[in-house]
Amino acid sequence: MARKLSKANIALIFFTVILLLSVYAQIQYQTQMWSDIEPSYGIHANKLTEKPAKYFVLSNPDQYVLKVIDDK
C-alpha cells in the first residue's frame, strides 16, 4: 500500500532540491567565470616529412613552443 507524503515532507523535498540546484548553479558559475579570466590555449605540431620551401626562425620562442618542439 502506497503511503502519501505530508505537506511538510513535500516542502522539505522541494527545499532540498532547490538548495542542491542552487549549489550546483553557483559551482557552474564560478567555473565559467574562471575559464573566462584564464583562457586556455593549445598548440599542436607534427613532424614534417620533407623540408619546406619557405620557413621562418623563431627568435624568441616561449616555453610552450619549446616543449612541443622538444616532444616531437
Secondary structure, DSSP 8 states (H G I E B T S, - for coil): ------HHHHHHHHHHHHHHHHHHHHHHHHHHHHHHHS----------SS--SS----SS--HHHHHHHHH-
